[in-house]
Amino acid sequence: MYQMKCTKCGGVAVVNMPQHRLKLCNEHFVEWFPDHVARTIHRHDMFQEGDRILVAVSGGKDSLALWAVLQQLGHITEGVHIHLGIDHESYSDRSQEHVEAFAEKHGLSFQVVNVAETYGHGVPALAKTTRGHRMCSACGLVKRHIMNRIAYEGEYAAIATGHNCDDEAAILMQNTLHWQADYLRRQAPVLPQVHPRLARKVKPLCRTYERDVAAYALVCGIDYIQQECPFSAKAQTLFYKEILNKLERHSPATKQRFYVTYLKAKEEGLFAEVTKEDRVYNTCSRCGQPTLAGDLCSFCRLWEAMP
């Protein structure tokens, strides 16, 4: 029976990464993964040594693996978990339990924002008030607002999220096929702080494949919630991930090339940058957050629609 050999030591490989031309054994994969993330952080100048980083932790493999790696690399972190109020199969409760167990095991601090307890309704109830009952849109809006608030109040240098290369490539494909120029212009490993109340956002896993994150979580014994969000089945990004995975099987490294060449094209001026002067921010009269809309920000308008 054929066994893969580790590129570095010749031992039995547990992970095959054609996009990097690497096959690694357990020991060398655990060494390689944090170094790979560190190179991504350095390449995109995400944050500096000594910066306090707020890590958005959902309880899934990506965010918990990211939190573990940032700690291993010596960065100062605190987690924030947003309890969305998704009752189906106790999804939100179970997600929080995984975050709590991980933090206790590794001696990490985190805070929980329970949307229903803090604002009066969970995200599923909010989504019903939106046009077309768009759960993912409402969820994303709520999470961004809360993360920005926590980061501002806690004076964190950046918010780190667990978006991996598969996520970024799928979003890129969707926006390219629909030629969403504004989204294409904004998509990046680092979203700079364009307003004092809008935190810098970074994606240290943006060059890491989802399957490699899952492998790292497995070999490191990271216990994460494997149950998918019950509303994710309708998410368009899953459809584009399937397409990209088919392309990847036919031509390894397709996802990586697609995303990296897009970043290079941006650097070479494919999209005109929007300067701070092009944005005129108002201040929401209710929550005080900046908004490009009128008197109320999108988050507060969402709550306005609640009965």
N, C-alpha and C positions, 0 to 999 in steps of 0.2 A: 504494500500500500504506500502510495506516494505521500511524503511529508514535506511541507514547505520548510526551507532552511532560513534561519535568521541571516539577514544581509550582513550584520555586524560580527556575529560570533559563530555562525554555522550551526547553532542549536536549532531545536524545533521552534518554528515561528508560529505565533498565535494570531497574528494580524497581517493581512496582506493589503498594502496601500499602493496600488499601481500609479496613482496620481503623483506619488512621491518616489516611485521606483524603489520601494522599501518593503521588506518582509521582516518583521521583528518578533523576537521571542518576548515572553512576559517581562523579563527584567529590562530589556532595552526599550520596549514600548513604553513602560512606565517612566523611563528616563527621557525618552524622546518627546512625549506628549507635552509636559510642562515647558520644555525648551522651545517647542514649536509655538506654543501660545505666547511665550515671552518674546519670541522674534516678531510675532504679529503685533504685540503691544508696542515694541520698539519701532517697527517699520512705520506704523501709523501715528507714532507719538501720542499714544492714548492718554497716558498720565505719567507722572514722575514719582520717583521714590519718595515716600513720606506723605503722598497725597492720601486723603481718606476717601475710600471708594464705597459707594452704596451698591450692593449687589442685589438685583431683583431675583428672588428665589421663588419659584413656583412649586417646587417639590419634584420636578422632572429631572431627567438625567443631565440635560444641558446646563441648567442653572446650578445644580448641585456640584457637578464636575467643575464648572467654572469657579465656583466659590472655593472648592478644595484646592484648585491649582493656584489661584491668586494668593491664598494663604501660604501655600508651599513656596511660592516665589517671594514671600516676605512682604506683601502689600498689606496695608491697613484696611480692613474691610468690616462692614456691618451689613447684615442682610435685612431685606424688607420683603415680607410676604403679604400679598393682598388676597384676603379671603373673599371670593367673588359671590358666595351665596348660591352655588350650584348644588342643589340637593340630590340630583339624580345619582343613585348609587353612592351617596355621601361623598361625591367627588371632591368638593372643597374641603370638607373636614379631613378626609384622608390625605389630601395634598398637604395641608398644614401639619398633620401628624408626621409626615416624612421630613418636613423642614425642621420640626422640633427635635426629632430623633437625631438627625444629622448634626444639628447645632450642638446638642448635648454631647454627642460622641466626640466632637472635635473641639469642644470648648469655645464655640463661637457665639457672638451676640447677634440678636436680630429683633425686629419688631414686627408686629402683625397689625394690619389695618383691615378690620372687618367691615366691608362696605355696607352691609345691612345694618349693623349696630351703629356705625358712624354716621350714615346718611339717611337711614330709614328704610332702604330697599336694597335687595341684592341685584346683581347685574341681569339675571333672567327677567325680572319684573321690569327693569328699565328698558330692556331690549324690545319689549312688547309695545312700547310707546313710539319706537322709531319706525320710519317708513320701511315697510317690508320686513319688520321685525328682525333687523340685522344685528344678530347677537355679537358677532366678531367685531363689528364697528363700535358698538356700545362698549364692549369689554375693553378694547384698545384705548378708547377715549378715557374711560374711567381710570385705567391703570396708568396712562401717561400723566393725567392730572395729579393723581396721588403721588406718584414717584417724583414729579417735579416739586410738589409741596414738601415732601419729606426731605428731599435733597437741599432745597432752599433753607428750610428751617434748621436742618442739621449742619449746614455749611459744608456739604460734601463736594469734593472736587469733580466728581463724575458719577454717573449711574452706569453700571456695567450690566448688560443683559446677555443671555445665553444664546443669541441668534447664531446658528452655525452656517456653514457654506451652503448646505442644501436649502436652508431657509432663504438666504440671500439670493441664491441663483433662481429659486422659484419665484420670488417677488420680482426679481429683475426680468424674468421671462414674461410674467404677467403684465408688467408695466410696459415692456417693449412691444408686445403684441397689440396692446391697446394704445400705444404711443402716448403714455401719460408723462409728458415732458416734465411737469413739475415734480412728480415723484422720482423720475429718473435723475433729475438734477440734484435732489436731496439725498438719495440713497448713498450711503457711505459707511465705512467702518467707524468713523467718528462724526457725530453731529455736534458742531461747536455750540458753545453757549452764546446765543444771539440776544439774550435778555437776562438780566440778573435773576429772574424767577424761572427761567427755562434752563434746566441743567444741561451740562455737557453729557452726551450719551456715547458710550463706547461698546464695541462688539468684539471682544478678544477672541472669540471662536469663529469669526467670519471666514477664516481660511481653513477651517477644520471640518471634515466630512462628518455627517451625523452618525454614520456607522462607527467611526473611529471614537467619537465621544461615548457612544454606547459601550464600545469595547473597553475604554478606559474606566468607565463606571463599573463594569463587570470585574475587571482584574483588580480594581482597588476596593472592591466590596462596598461600593456606594449603593445604599438601598434607596431607590427612587420609586415614585408612583408610576407604574407601567400602564395604568388605565388612561386611555386618551380622553380628552375633554369630550363630553357627550354631544357637544355642539360642533366639534371640529369636522365631523363627517361631511358637512356642507361647505367647508372652507375651500375656496378656489385654489389656495396654494397647494393642497394635497394633490389636486389634479395635475398641476404643473410639476410637482415633485415626481409623480409617476412617469411623466414624459421624460424628464431629465434622467431618471434612473434607467429608463430604456436606452437612452442615448449613451449613458455611461457604460452600460454593459456592452454596447456595440463598439464604443470608443472610449476607453478609460481616460480619466482626467478631463472629460468634457465639462463637467460642472465647474471645476477649478479654472479651466481656460476661459469659460464664458464669463465668470465673475471677475477674474483678474484682468482680462483684456478690457473689460468695461471700465474698471478702475483706471487703467492706463489711458484709455481714451478720454476719460474725464480730466486726467492730469494734463493731457495734451490739448485741452480746450474744446472738447466736443460739445459741452454745454456751457452756456454763459452763466457765470455765477451771479446769484442774487445777493446784493450787498445789504448791509444793515439799513442803509438809507432807503432801500427799495421797500422796506417793511415799515409800516406805521402801526405801532402797537397801541391799543387802548388798554385801559385797566378795567377789568370786570368789576362792576359796582357791588357784586355780591361776595365773591371770594377773594378779590384782589389780584388774581392771576392775570398775566398779560393775554390779550386776545387781538386777533386781526379782524374780528367781527365788530359788532356794535357795543351796546351797553353791557350785555351779558356774554360770557365765554360759552363755547360749545358745551362744556361740562355742565354749567348751570342751566343752560337752555334745555339740556336733557332732563334735568330734574323738574323743570317747569311743566313738562308734559305729563308728569305723574299726577294721577287723580288724587 
